[in-house]
Every structure is written in structure tokens, then in C-alpha cells.
Amino acid sequence: MNTVELIRKKRDGKALDEKEIDFIISSYTKNKIPDYQFSAFLMAAFLKGMNKEETSALTEAMLYSGLVIDLKSIPGSKIDKHSTGGVGDKTSLILAPVAAAAGINVPMISGRGLGHTGGTLDKLESIPGFRTDLNLSEYKTVIKKCGAVLIGQTKDIAPADKLIYSLRDVTATVESIPLITASIMSKKLAEGIDGLVLDVKTGSGAFMKKQKDSELLATSLIETAKSFDKKVIAFITDMNQPLGNYIGNWLEVFESIKVLRGEVKGDLLNLSTALSGAMIYLGGKATSIKEGIEISNELIKNGKAFEKFVEIVKYQGGDIKAIENPEKYPKAKYVESVYSNEEGYLAGMDNYAIGVAALELGAGRKTKEDKIDPKAGIILNIKIGDYIKKGEVIAEIHSSSKAGISSAKEKLINILEFDSNPVKKSKLIKKVIE
């Protein structure tokens, strides 16, 4: 096959077949195609699109560029969840132990923070000693022992995705639905799962700002999962405000602990149990999502979900004292309050700006070399629809550096929209696609 001819074919809007896609992916992975040619292919695919057969073939080529984990020796269903990312999105820390406590195996390979969104690995690594770098033997051992494991992508899992993603990031081809689909599904299918629950975010704090784009991505992910005979359910969920109230790595672990201990109600609990309920349903431990949600709430109520979280932390090398006594975790050097300078009903906020403010405080990375401050972040006390008085404390800022505090404060004050009339609360789950 000729690489230039394949680029030309895609550039002209023609579909590539399975062998052609496999050739171009395997050749690039083996360093037989230079970056400039593969960049041209990515841009052609971005501009001309790829049909569902091409997307499935692309996923398969990326999946089999590395190791596909075999979990057949572990009895029971293997179900995972994937979120497209958002501000304060910490559901993995809650739903993994809930689903595992219900008898579902959760083999979760997660990522780090990307731009304004937090990463599950960074949150878990704020727990002293917690290891996200388990090898595949350790990965299987932890699942066998406690039913859930949360690690990062190893060099053996979908290596094509690592190479391609870094190139997409610098060639303005990130936002392509077929390329996003193949990236997500190649990693998830490599875990050895039987089914997948998808949380596709929409709104100002999401990568997909418009609901119609989120639904297109969800549909693409579902079609691809089904082409590999995997069970799948997708939720389209709101990301026009942070999920929960805590933003930042340890702060989000702390809020997750509070949810698992039954101390916190609201949007974070509701979404986490909806997603874990769907996982329990897909895993055959419930006859419906509704029953799965009821099981999830009961496991939180009776303390078994929190016990399971402690177990996961223990088996992955984490200090369980930090989980059992999270109030004793060291505080950030600077903790400052932010006050409202307006009065009225909160009509909206720029959730992207909130994510950037947390990043500036040290909760995320501006460059690959940046070190994360696990104690940095924001506790946001308000939700859309709340009535706020002038001078009321709307947020608490945590940072070990004075540098980003004034900028973060200014952002939080200026990104709020007020209305004198009552405002309808945001709908958390916009749509469920089965």
C-alpha cells in the first residue's frame, strides 16, 4: 500500500477499508511513517470525517497495536465507566467501590488531568502511598482480591493511541468524533471488559459544549462498543457547573469519602449512583438501572461501599488512615474566602473558567513538567438556582502558593451571572441512550 495514496483517498472524502486503516496505523506505530504524513492523514480524517465502519476499524487497529488483557480467569462480569471529563468530576472514586461492593469487577484504566479538567490518577495519587502504576500481574491480583482496580495506561496498552493523541494535540485535530471514539474505545476494550457505562458531558465545562455534539459522540461510542459485542449505556450529563462542591485533587477525594460515608446528598451522589446503578445492571446484578441505583444507595447506607474503598486503597499501597481520618490531611498554606459582590438568583457560571482558576492555584498542569499541588483547589458553596446575598461567602480557595490566589478570586467573582427572578435548577442527566 502507498501512504500518499491513502492520504489522498481520505482527503477526497472516500472511505478507507479495514486493511488500509490497519496499514496506516501499524506503519505509524512501527515508525515507518513520519509525523508529517500521519499529520496529513489526521487532518484529512478530521475534515472529511469517518463513517462507523472506518471508526470501528480504526479502533480495532489501535486496540491491537498492543496488549489486550484477558480477565477470563476472574469470575463474574467486568464493567467499567468512562467520562469525557469535567470540573469536579470525581464519580470514579465513588462508583468503583459501589459497583465492586455489589459484586461487579471494575478494571479501570484512567487518565491524568487534561487542560481545565481533573484526572482520576492525579486525585488518587493525592492519597499518600497510593500506586497507580501497577503492572498487569498486580492489576489482576487486586481485581481478584477486592473486585476493583484503578491504574494508569501502561506502555503495553494501545500504544498507537499514545502516539496518535500527542500528535492530535499539536495538529488541531483533537475534536474529531471518530478520532475521540477510537482513542477512548481502544483503551477501554484493552481492559478486558464485558460492558461499559459512558458519561458524556455537555456544557461550558465540557469538551463538547453543545448537547447535540455530545449525543453524536455518545452514539459513535455506542456503535463502536456494539461492533465489538460489548454491552453499553450512555448518559448525557450537565457540565455547566462543577459536579459536587469540591474542585482539586485531595479536596475531591475528601468529598468522595463524604459521599461514601453517607454524609453528602445532591448532584454528585445522584450521578454517581446513576452510573454505578447502570454498571450493576449491565453486570447482571440488577434487573434495571433503577434497581441498580437502589442497590447503590443501600451499599452507601450500610457502609459496605466505604469499606470497599478502604480495601481498594489498601491493596494499591495507599495509607488507609488518610481515608479513615480525612480531616487530619495537611491543609494548604493559604485558605481564603471569596465573597459575592452581587445579590440575586444564580443564573449561570463559566465552568471552564472555574477549572482554569483551580489549575492556576496548582490543582492542574500548564505544561507536562508541572508538579500538581494535591492540596490546591476550590470549595464552591453555590449552585445554579441558589439565592445569593451580597457579601455571602461563595467559595473557599486553597493553595500553597500566593501567586494564583488573586487571579482565581477575580475569576470566581466575574464569571457568575445573576437574575432578580427565580432560576430553574439545572437538569443533571439530560438523556440516557441504551
C-alpha positions in Angstrom: 0.0 0.0 0.0 1.0 3.6 -0.6 0.7 6.1 2.3 0.4 9.1 0.0 -2.5 7.4 -1.9 -4.3 6.6 1.3 -4.0 10.3 2.4 -5.2 11.4 -1.0 -8.2 9.0 -0.8 -9.2 10.3 2.6 -8.6 13.9 1.6 -11.0 13.4 -1.3 -13.7 12.2 1.1 -13.6 8.5 0.2 -13.9 5.7 2.9 -10.8 3.6 3.7 -11.3 -0.2 4.2 -10.2 -2.2 7.2 -6.8 -3.2 5.7 -6.0 0.3 4.6 -6.6 1.7 8.1 -4.7 -1.1 9.7 -1.8 -0.5 7.4 -1.5 3.2 8.2 -1.9 2.8 12.0 0.5 -0.1 12.2 3.0 1.6 10.0 2.9 4.8 12.1 3.2 2.8 15.3 6.3 1.0 14.0 7.8 4.3 13.0 7.6 3.6 9.2 5.5 6.7 8.5 6.9 10.1 9.5 4.9 12.6 11.7 4.3 14.9 8.7 2.5 12.2 6.7 0.4 11.0 9.6 -0.5 14.6 10.5 -1.8 15.0 6.9 -3.9 11.8 7.4 -5.3 13.1 10.7 -6.3 16.4 9.1 -7.9 14.6 6.2 -9.9 12.4 8.6 -10.8 15.5 10.7 -12.1 17.5 7.8 -13.8 14.7 5.8 -14.9 12.5 8.7 -15.0 8.8 9.0 -18.1 6.5 8.8 -18.9 4.0 11.5 -17.2 1.1 9.7 -14.0 3.2 9.5 -14.3 4.3 13.1 -14.6 0.6 14.2 -11.6 -0.4 12.0 -9.6 2.5 13.4 -10.5 1.4 17.0 -9.5 -2.2 16.2 -6.2 -1.2 14.7 -5.3 0.9 17.7 -6.6 -1.7 20.2 -4.4 -4.5 18.7 -1.3 -2.2 18.4 -0.7 -3.5 21.9 -1.8 -6.0 24.6 -5.5 -6.8 25.2 -5.8 -8.0 28.8 -7.5 -11.4 29.3 -9.6 -11.4 32.5 -11.4 -14.7 31.8 -9.7 -16.3 34.8 -11.6 -13.9 37.1 -15.2 -15.0 37.6 -18.1 -12.5 37.2 -18.8 -9.5 34.9 -16.2 -6.9 34.2 -17.8 -3.5 33.8 -16.1 -0.1 33.5 -17.2 3.6 33.2 -15.7 6.3 31.1 -16.3 10.0 31.5 -15.4 12.6 28.8 -14.1 14.8 31.7 -15.2 17.9 33.5 -14.7 20.2 36.5 -15.2 18.4 39.9 -15.9 15.1 38.1 -14.9 12.6 40.8 -17.5 9.9 40.2 -14.9 7.1 39.5 -13.8 7.3 43.1 -17.4 6.6 44.3 -18.9 4.3 41.7 -15.9 1.9 41.5 -16.2 0.8 45.2 -20.0 0.9 45.0 -20.1 -1.4 41.9 -17.4 -3.7 43.4 -19.4 -4.0 46.7 -22.3 -5.1 44.5 -20.3 -8.0 43.1 -19.2 -6.3 39.8 -15.5 -6.4 38.7 -14.3 -2.9 37.8 -11.0 -3.0 35.9 -10.5 0.8 35.5 -7.6 2.3 33.5 -7.8 6.1 34.0 -6.1 9.2 32.8 -4.4 12.4 34.2 -5.8 15.9 34.1 -6.2 17.3 30.6 -6.4 21.1 30.3 -9.0 22.5 32.7 -10.3 19.1 33.7 -9.0 17.0 36.5 -7.7 13.4 36.2 -8.6 10.4 38.2 -5.0 9.3 38.6 -3.9 12.7 40.0 -6.8 12.5 42.5 -5.9 9.0 43.7 -2.2 10.0 43.9 -3.1 12.7 46.4 -3.7 9.7 48.8 -0.3 9.1 50.4 1.3 5.9 49.0 -1.4 5.1 46.5 0.0 3.4 43.4 -1.5 3.9 40.0 1.5 2.3 38.2 0.7 -1.4 39.0 1.9 -3.9 36.4 -0.5 -6.2 34.7 0.1 -9.1 37.2 -0.6 -6.7 40.1 -3.6 -5.3 38.3 -5.2 -8.8 38.0 -4.3 -9.6 41.6 -6.0 -6.5 43.0 -9.2 -7.2 41.0 -9.2 -10.8 42.3 -8.8 -9.6 45.9 -11.3 -6.7 46.1 -13.2 -6.5 42.7 -11.8 -3.1 41.6 -8.6 -1.6 40.5 -7.7 1.9 39.2 -4.5 2.3 37.3 -2.9 4.4 34.5 -2.4 3.4 30.9 0.7 1.1 30.6 3.1 1.2 27.7 1.6 -2.1 26.5 -2.0 -0.9 26.3 -3.0 0.7 23.0 0.5 2.2 22.3 -0.9 3.6 19.0 -3.3 5.8 21.0 -0.4 7.4 23.0 1.5 8.3 19.8 -1.6 9.5 17.9 -3.0 11.5 20.8 0.2 13.5 21.3 0.1 14.3 17.5 -3.6 15.2 17.6 -2.9 17.6 20.4 -0.4 19.7 18.3 -2.2 19.5 14.9 -5.6 20.8 16.0 -7.4 17.5 15.3 -8.5 16.7 18.9 -12.2 17.5 18.4 -12.9 14.8 15.8 -15.6 12.4 16.9 -14.2 9.4 15.1 -10.7 10.1 16.5 -12.1 10.6 20.0 -14.1 7.4 19.8 -11.1 5.3 18.7 -8.9 6.8 21.4 -11.4 6.1 24.2 -12.6 2.7 23.0 -9.1 1.3 22.1 -8.1 1.8 25.8 -11.3 0.6 27.3 -11.6 -2.5 25.2 -8.0 -3.4 26.1 -9.0 -3.7 29.7 -10.8 -7.0 29.1 -14.3 -5.6 29.9 -17.7 -7.1 29.1 -19.6 -3.8 29.3 -19.1 0.0 29.6 -21.1 2.9 31.0 -20.4 6.2 29.4 -20.8 9.6 31.0 -20.6 12.1 28.1 -20.5 15.7 29.5 -22.1 18.7 27.8 -21.9 22.4 28.7 -19.4 25.2 29.4 -17.0 23.0 31.5 -17.0 20.1 29.0 -15.0 19.5 25.8 -18.4 19.2 24.0 -20.2 22.5 24.7 -23.4 21.6 22.7 -25.7 18.8 23.7 -26.1 17.7 20.0 -22.3 17.2 19.7 -22.3 15.2 23.0 -25.1 13.0 21.6 -23.2 12.4 18.4 -20.1 11.4 20.4 -22.2 9.1 22.6 -23.8 7.5 19.6 -20.4 6.9 18.0 -19.1 5.3 21.1 -22.1 3.1 21.5 -22.0 1.9 17.8 -18.3 1.1 18.2 -18.7 -0.8 21.5 -21.5 -2.8 19.9 -19.3 -3.7 16.9 -17.1 -5.4 19.5 -20.1 -7.2 21.1 -19.9 -5.1 24.3 -22.8 -4.0 26.4 -23.1 -0.2 26.7 -25.2 2.5 28.1 -24.5 6.3 27.7 -25.6 9.2 29.9 -25.5 12.8 28.6 -24.9 14.9 31.7 -24.6 18.5 32.6 -21.3 20.3 32.9 -22.4 23.9 33.1 -21.3 24.0 36.8 -18.9 21.8 38.8 -20.1 18.4 39.9 -20.3 18.5 43.7 -18.7 21.4 45.5 -15.0 20.4 45.7 -12.5 21.0 42.9 -8.9 19.9 43.2 -7.2 16.6 43.9 -7.3 15.9 47.6 -10.4 18.0 48.0 -12.2 15.8 45.5 -11.0 12.6 47.3 -12.3 14.2 50.6 -15.7 14.9 49.1 -15.9 11.4 47.6 -15.2 10.0 51.1 -18.1 12.1 52.5 -20.4 10.7 49.8 -19.3 7.1 50.5 -19.9 7.7 54.3 -23.4 8.9 53.5 -22.7 12.5 54.7 -23.4 14.3 51.3 -26.5 14.4 49.2 -27.1 16.2 45.9 -25.8 16.1 42.3 -22.5 14.2 43.0 -24.3 11.4 44.9 -27.1 11.3 42.3 -24.9 11.0 39.3 -22.5 8.5 40.9 -25.4 6.2 41.9 -27.0 6.5 38.4 -23.7 5.5 36.8 -23.0 2.7 39.3 -26.6 1.6 39.0 -26.1 1.2 35.2 -22.9 -0.8 35.9 -24.7 -3.1 38.3 -27.5 -3.6 35.7 -25.0 -4.3 32.8 -23.2 -6.7 35.1 -26.4 -8.7 35.7 -26.8 -7.9 39.4 -30.0 -5.9 38.9 -33.0 -6.2 36.5 -33.0 -2.4 35.7 -30.9 0.8 36.1 -33.5 1.8 38.7 -32.9 -1.3 40.8 -29.1 -0.8 40.3 -29.5 2.7 41.8 -31.4 1.3 44.8 -28.7 -1.2 45.4 -26.0 1.5 45.1 -27.8 3.7 47.7 -28.2 0.8 50.1 -24.5 -0.1 49.8 -23.6 3.5 50.8 -26.2 3.5 53.6 -24.9 0.2 55.1 -21.3 1.3 54.9 -20.2 -1.5 52.5 -19.2 0.9 49.7 -16.9 2.9 52.0 -15.4 -0.3 53.3 -14.7 -1.4 49.7 -13.0 2.0 49.0 -10.7 1.5 52.0 -9.9 -2.0 50.7 -9.0 -0.7 47.2 -6.7 1.9 48.8 -5.0 -0.7 51.0 -4.4 -3.1 48.1 -2.9 -0.3 45.9 -0.5 0.7 48.6 -2.3 3.8 49.9 -2.4 5.0 53.6 -5.9 3.9 54.8 -5.5 6.3 57.8 -5.9 9.2 55.4 -9.2 7.7 54.2 -10.5 6.8 57.7 -9.5 10.2 59.1 -9.5 12.6 56.1 -10.0 15.7 58.3 -6.4 15.2 59.5 -4.9 15.6 56.0 -2.5 18.5 55.8 -4.2 21.8 54.8 -2.9 24.1 52.1 -0.7 27.0 53.2 -3.2 29.6 52.1 -7.0 29.3 52.6 -9.0 32.4 51.7 -12.7 33.1 51.3 -14.4 34.7 48.2 -17.4 36.9 48.7 -20.2 37.8 46.3 -20.3 41.4 45.2 -23.9 41.0 43.8 -27.3 39.8 45.1 -29.9 37.6 43.3 -30.5 34.2 41.9 -27.5 32.5 40.4 -28.5 32.1 36.7 -25.2 30.7 35.3 -21.4 30.5 35.5 -18.5 29.9 33.2 -17.5 26.4 34.4 -14.4 26.4 32.1 -13.1 29.5 33.9 -13.6 27.7 37.3 -11.5 24.8 36.0 -8.8 27.2 34.9 -8.8 29.0 38.3 -8.2 25.7 40.0 -5.4 25.0 37.6 -3.8 28.4 38.4 -3.9 27.5 42.1 -1.8 24.4 41.5 -4.5 21.7 41.1 -3.5 21.0 37.4 -0.7 21.3 34.9 0.0 24.1 32.5 2.9 22.1 31.0 3.8 18.3 31.1 6.6 19.1 33.5 4.4 20.9 36.1 4.0 19.3 39.5 0.5 19.2 41.0 -0.2 20.5 44.5 -2.6 17.9 45.9 -3.9 20.3 48.5 -4.8 23.1 46.0 -8.3 23.8 44.8 -11.7 25.4 45.3 -14.7 24.7 47.5 -17.6 26.3 45.7 -20.6 26.8 48.0 -23.2 27.7 45.4 -25.2 26.1 42.6 -27.3 27.5 39.7 -30.7 28.4 41.1 -29.5 29.4 44.6 -30.3 32.8 46.0 -27.1 34.6 47.0 -26.8 37.7 49.2 -24.2 40.4 48.7 -21.2 39.7 50.9 -22.0 36.0 51.2 -19.1 33.5 51.1 -19.4 31.9 47.7 -16.1 29.9 47.7 -13.0 29.0 49.6 -9.7 28.9 47.8 -6.9 26.6 48.8 -3.3 26.9 47.6 0.3 26.5 48.7 1.3 29.5 46.5 0.2 33.1 46.8 0.7 33.7 43.1 -2.6 32.3 41.7 -4.9 33.4 44.5 -5.8 36.9 43.4 -6.4 35.7 39.8 -8.6 32.8 41.0 -10.6 35.2 43.2 -11.2 37.6 40.3 -12.3 34.8 38.0 -14.8 33.4 40.6 -16.4 36.8 41.1 -16.6 37.8 37.5 -17.9 34.5 36.0 -21.2 34.4 37.9 -24.5 35.5 36.2 -27.3 36.8 38.4 -31.1 37.3 37.9 -33.6 39.1 40.0 -36.2 36.3 39.2 -36.1 32.7 40.4 -33.9 30.5 38.2 -34.7 26.9 37.3 -32.2 24.3 38.7 -30.0 22.6 36.0 -31.1 19.2 34.9 -28.2 16.8 35.8 -28.9 13.9 33.5 -30.0 15.2 30.1 -30.5 11.9 28.3 -29.9 8.2 28.7 -29.0 6.3 25.5 -29.1 2.5 25.6 
